[in-house]
């Protein structure tokens, strides 16, 4: 497992093996391939049992969007399923889950695999990095001061720094911000043990659009742009972000 994590931190994952590697790193499948078919069968049975239970309890039906089905399944397994009469609009934490679900759906075709990957990704992220997430904005500020102090001063003076889309970047791990082809390269690093990569992706987005950002003086204008960045340049942004991450953090395994 440690070798697999180290490899995923240091090198790009081949796309044909990505989902399989994610499953092993997230504990959905055991490290030894001998039992993959058996464990995969158990995962499918469990998925079907939870799905059936939600149908019987009338939490879901044939018109329920798949991402909302995954949310209800996750809530049931986490023992936080609200009463049917109390199901209201999703709160912020549920919206984070739904954003990650929508992105995972674009990456993974099979609904059983998709649910398990969403569930284990979210659980691992909160368990491993929950304490680190509140400190990531300060970390971003530090690295921006090293790379582009003029931009940092502009963001501070315009009152924008405190309003940057930190939830989108650091709670949703760029789901809904980056297209899936770029996003999965970021998630490779998160799944293999580093949430610091998120800081460097945010840093590189700021650096890539610094001229435009320097010309915007209203915080809401900056936030609107950053929540809807152009999609054609994101592969280059992620590549540069990974280079910055290696530059500042090296390739230490599980460098949080």
Secondary structure, 3 states (H helix, E strand, C coil): CHHHHHHHHHCCCCHHHHHHHHHHHCCCCCCCHHHHHHHHHHHHHHHHHHHHHHHHCCCCCCCCCHHHHHHHHHHHHCCCCCCHHHCCCCCHHHHHHHHHHHHHHHHCCCHHHHHHHHHHHHHHHHHHHHHHHCCHHHHHHHHHHHHCHHHHHHHHHCCCHHHCCHHHHHHCCCECCECHHHHHHHHHHHHCCCCHHHHHHHHHHHHHCHHHHHCCCCHHHHHHHHCCCCCCCHHHHHHHHHHHHHHHHCCCCCCC
